[in-house]
Amino acid sequence: MKLPITGSVFFVANTKDLTASLFAGGSTAAGTYKIRKRGVLFLNLQGEPFAYLCANEEYTPFFVTCSKQEDGRIRYMLGGLCTPDETYLGLAGKGFRECREIALAAWQAAKQILAARKAERSAPAPPVRSLLRRRSSEARLSFPLPSFLQ
């Protein structure tokens, strides 16, 4: 699923979708994202974290720069985005208020993606009996189904 940031900049959920966006018509994804409990981690095309969308119910979401340390932990820069990361996200030249509005819209889109994923997981599975009947009739099995499955 796409997570839009600005008009032409968007991120996708996994590397499979990232590769597909490279060869599909239109714009290419800027990288991938991982939705966390209190924000969204953005990874560049090499899979390295570079930005984080901090979000909490207590304050307006905002972007910060982050990087992976040698020990594998992610370090977050307090105070916002550095200039290269602003450019990568498509926020260069935008004011403070506009960046906050973009961050809020991105967080709301991330929450919608989470809700859609939850709905997919909680969708009722088809009954086993109907699957067995369908598969057995398609495969033309020669043995009858047990009585408890009929």
C-alpha positions as CSV (number, residue, x, y, z in Angstrom):
1,M,0.0,0.0,0.0
2,K,1.2,3.5,-0.8
3,L,1.9,6.0,1.9
4,P,1.8,9.5,0.2
5,I,3.9,12.3,1.7
6,T,3.6,15.1,-0.9
7,G,2.1,15.1,-4.4
8,S,4.9,13.1,-6.1
9,V,6.7,11.5,-3.1
10,F,5.3,8.3,-1.7
11,F,6.6,5.2,0.1
12,V,5.5,1.6,-0.2
13,A,5.2,-1.2,2.4
14,N,7.8,-3.6,1.2
15,T,10.6,-4.1,-1.3
16,K,8.4,-6.2,-3.6
17,D,6.1,-3.1,-4.1
18,L,9.2,-0.9,-4.4
19,T,10.6,-3.0,-7.2
20,A,7.2,-3.1,-8.9
21,S,7.1,0.8,-8.8
22,L,10.4,0.9,-10.6
23,F,9.0,-0.8,-13.7
24,A,5.4,0.5,-13.5
25,G,4.3,3.6,-15.4
26,G,4.1,6.8,-13.4
27,S,6.3,7.8,-10.5
28,T,8.7,5.6,-8.6
29,A,8.4,5.1,-4.8
30,A,11.0,6.9,-2.8
31,G,11.5,4.0,-0.4
32,T,9.7,1.8,2.1
33,Y,8.0,2.4,5.4
34,K,7.4,0.6,8.6
35,I,4.5,1.6,10.8
36,R,5.4,1.6,14.4
37,K,3.3,2.1,17.5
38,R,4.0,5.8,17.8
39,G,5.1,6.7,14.3
40,V,6.4,5.7,10.9
41,L,10.0,4.8,10.0
42,F,11.0,5.7,6.5
43,L,13.7,3.8,4.7
44,N,15.5,4.9,1.6
45,L,16.0,2.8,-1.6
46,Q,18.9,1.0,0.0
47,G,16.8,0.0,3.0
48,E,18.5,2.4,5.5
49,P,16.4,4.4,7.9
50,F,16.7,8.2,7.3
51,A,13.5,9.8,8.7
52,Y,10.8,9.1,11.3
53,L,7.4,10.5,11.6
54,C,6.8,11.0,15.3
55,A,3.1,10.7,16.2
56,N,1.3,10.5,19.4
57,E,-2.2,11.5,20.5
58,E,-0.8,14.2,22.7
59,Y,0.8,16.4,20.0
60,T,0.8,17.1,16.3
61,P,2.9,14.6,14.3
62,F,6.3,15.8,13.0
63,F,9.3,14.5,11.0
64,V,12.8,14.0,12.4
65,T,16.0,12.7,10.9
66,C,17.2,9.3,12.0
67,S,20.1,6.9,11.2
68,K,21.2,3.4,12.0
69,Q,24.2,3.1,14.4
70,E,26.9,0.5,14.1
71,D,25.3,-1.6,16.8
72,G,22.0,-1.7,14.8
73,R,20.0,0.7,17.0
74,I,18.3,3.7,15.4
75,R,19.3,7.1,16.6
76,Y,16.8,10.0,16.2
77,M,17.8,13.6,15.8
78,L,15.9,15.9,18.1
79,G,14.8,19.0,16.4
80,G,13.6,18.1,13.0
81,L,14.9,17.1,9.6
82,C,18.3,17.9,8.1
83,T,18.3,19.5,4.6
84,P,19.0,16.3,2.5
85,D,16.1,14.5,4.3
86,E,13.8,17.4,3.7
87,T,14.6,17.2,0.0
88,Y,14.2,13.5,-0.1
89,L,10.7,13.7,1.5
90,G,9.7,16.6,-0.8
91,L,9.5,19.1,2.1
92,A,12.3,21.4,1.0
93,G,11.1,25.0,0.9
94,K,8.0,24.4,2.9
95,G,7.2,26.3,6.0
96,F,6.8,24.9,9.6
97,R,3.0,24.8,9.5
98,E,2.8,23.2,6.1
99,C,5.3,20.5,7.2
100,R,3.2,19.8,10.2
101,E,0.0,19.5,8.1
102,I,1.8,17.1,5.7
103,A,3.0,15.0,8.7
104,L,-0.6,14.9,10.1
105,A,-1.9,13.8,6.7
106,A,0.8,11.1,6.4
107,W,0.0,9.8,9.9
108,Q,-3.8,9.7,9.2
109,A,-3.0,7.7,6.0
110,A,-0.8,5.3,8.0
111,K,-3.6,4.8,10.5
112,Q,-5.9,4.0,7.5
113,I,-3.4,1.5,6.2
114,L,-3.3,-0.2,9.7
115,A,-7.1,-0.3,9.8
116,A,-7.2,-1.9,6.3
117,R,-4.6,-4.5,7.4
118,K,-6.5,-5.3,10.5
119,A,-9.7,-5.7,8.5
120,E,-8.0,-8.1,6.1
121,R,-6.7,-10.2,9.0
122,S,-10.1,-10.3,10.7
123,A,-12.1,-11.1,7.6
124,P,-13.9,-14.4,8.1
125,A,-12.3,-17.4,6.4
126,P,-14.5,-19.5,4.1
127,P,-15.9,-22.6,5.6
128,V,-13.6,-25.6,5.4
129,R,-16.3,-27.8,4.0
130,S,-16.9,-25.6,1.0
131,L,-13.2,-25.4,0.3
132,L,-12.9,-29.2,0.4
133,R,-15.8,-29.7,-1.8
134,R,-14.6,-27.1,-4.3
135,R,-11.1,-28.5,-4.4
136,S,-12.3,-32.1,-4.5
137,S,-14.6,-31.4,-7.4
138,E,-11.9,-29.4,-9.3
139,A,-9.4,-32.2,-8.8
140,R,-11.9,-34.9,-9.6
141,L,-10.9,-37.0,-6.6
142,S,-12.0,-40.6,-6.8
143,F,-12.6,-41.1,-3.0
144,P,-15.7,-39.8,-1.2
145,L,-15.5,-37.2,1.5
146,P,-15.9,-38.4,5.1
147,S,-19.4,-38.0,6.5
148,F,-18.4,-35.3,9.0
149,L,-17.2,-33.0,6.1
150,Q,-20.3,-33.4,4.0
